[in-house]
Amino acid sequence: MSLLKHTNRLVKRWMKRSRHVVVNALNGKDDKTGHFVRVLMVQEYPPEIIAGYLDHLDGVVTKAGATLRKTIRYAQSDIKFNTGMKYKLNRLTASIDDQSENDPARKAEIAAKETILALRDSTLSNDHKLVEVQTFLTLSAPKLHQIEAAEAGLKLWFDNMSGRLNELKREQNEAMRQTAPACDPYTNHSEFYNKTHYGRVTTDSVAARTYPMTRGSFSDAEGLYFGRRTEDGGFCFVNLCDPDDPRAQNITVFGKTGEGKSYFLKALVVSLLEEGVHVFVFDLDGEWRELCAYVGGVYIDHTTEEGRYFEPLTIMPAITEIDEDCVQYNRSRYKMAEKSGVRTFSLLGENLTRPEIFEVGEAIRRVYRAAGIDKKKPETWNAPTGPKPTIHAAFAEIEEASRTNEDAKSLYDKIKIYFIGIYDDIFQIEEASSFHLKAPLVVYRVGSGEEDESKKDESTKQAQIKMSMAFEQVNANVHLLKIAGQDFSAVLVDEGQRQLQNPELRSYVFTWYTAIRKQNGMMILAGNSPAIMLDTAAGVGMWENTSVRVYFYMEQSAVRLLSSHADLPVEIQELITQNEGTQRYILENHKRYDELIMHVPPEEHVLYKTRGLKTAG
């Protein structure tokens, strides 16, 4: 019986071996594909690059006609902080003290000193294991000259970045076996991984922070500025403004209040403006006035104190029908105005019953009929022959119906405070329809940032009403910008946890979030927790269609909710919960991650800073 088991083990080992050791050690060819294969190893890393450098190498190799596969290995290190390490630390300290501030070697030596200090502290306190990060680059090409050109290109790149590659000339066969896509469980790790001159020794916590980043960072060539990488200080740009890209490029931004979310959003908006994107912002707390003035934008104050509002029953003008989307927009203008009116009364009354909503709809239709507007005759929509349709006229219809109709009476009691009560000042001055095709930034101030807790709920409710009333104006502007030939426009809704409490409003924003791409637009939705999206089926669908997400520090409960709906690496989840008070954030772009911090010029920093926000960078 023991002989049979031993035979089975040998057979399994024999079957496995051919799958992995397929490269001829003499000529370097893969026996299956006939391609030349070569493995290189990063022996000395560029001093200022850790995360994101691997993506640069793809272009170097592809240009030579070869392909590149990267393998990241983590092995336990037995390095000790001994007399030799102390000597090296003292030498570095003396060298740094002798250098001038502008010496090019200074940064590299300071980084080396900091690494040794971190290793010393970890060794003495025994709170972290030391690990060795090892990076292998496997080249493959059909022709020998192609693989040689690719290798030469990689060496030159590392030389220029003050790094170095190891050719592993005597260890090619072992390197190919150890870095194969599938590992052979019957093959023991050799001393190949234990050589002290390989890899970069660091603590396990630092290695965990770099792991997701080495999976591939983002393009540094074009697009919006999203910040600087915390690992290497490199700039991160993401191209979201390509009108030929069929993918929805909406953005969600989540983070606890005070962690730098608003600061980031302002910097992002400036990046959008620099790309020629027209931006519309709903300002809840009055934080965007200075930036709006700085960029030459239009600031529209619709707070309760001003009493200004966009009439929700206004049927927007027709637009030029350059495509089917424009045709559909023109056909739906009456319906959009009707829904805007219903949504406004729903926000005023809160939790209206279906009979009450029916009464709202009937009142609005009576107002349209009195104005000579026929739902089936578009030619009547913008040329009323009777009294102009207004929210005040609709309220008068509801008041009249309340004398004989119980449902209308119930509705009237819920909303009368905004027309004949203490809050009747929110609908004082009707704002004319605004079309801002030349303004780079249009800010609608819809809230007052109420500090009094007893008044906060009412203040939030009125901000929701004012924002809802402006929706169709913004929507019309987005359509007109498309007709005018603008590549892109963007709509920013901040403080989503406050603005989207009402189901009617939330439903509209979620629908808009999906449809805006057809008008060459994008939506940026921000809040302090992903619950604003993940608590509803529509929100989950919207979440799944969002490829660009930004995560500031959040509480454990919010991260747990996030992880239950997203395939988010554990390392990233841990980073989110560790970043409290750091102003750092994680950028996710199509399942790739970078940890960033926003650095901007001093003159911009003054504009972005919000109440209670610590200095970023």
ABEGO torsion letter per residue (X at the ends): XAAAAAAAAAAAAAAAAAAABABBAAAGBBAAAGBBBBBBBBABBBAABABGAAAAAAAAAAAAGBBBBBBBBBBBBABBBBAAAAAAAAAAAAAAAABBAABAAAAAAAAAAAAAAAAAAAAAAGABBBBBBBBBBBBBBABAAAAAAAAAAAAAAAAAAGBBBBAGAAAAAAAAAAABABBBAABBBBAAAABAABEBBBBAAAAAAAAAAAAEBBBAABEBBAEBBAAAGBBBBBBAABAABABBABBBBBEBBGAGAAAAAAAAAAAAAAAGBBBBBBBAAGAAAAAAAAAGBBBBBABAAAGBBBBAABBBBBBBBABAAAAAAAAAAAAAAAAAAAAAAAAAAEGBBAAAAAAAAAAAAAAAAAAGBBAABAAAAABBABBBBBAAAAAAAAAAAAAABAAAAAAAAAAAAAAABAAAAABABBBBBBBBAABABBBBBABAGBABAAAAAAAAAAAAAAAAAAAAAAAAAAAAAAAAGBABBBBBBBGAAAAAABAAAAAAAAAAAAAAAAAGBBBBBBBABAAAAAABAAAAAAAAABABBBBBBBBAAAAAAAAAABBBBAAAAAAAAAABGAGBBBBBBGGBBBBBBBBBBAAAAAAABBBGBBBBX
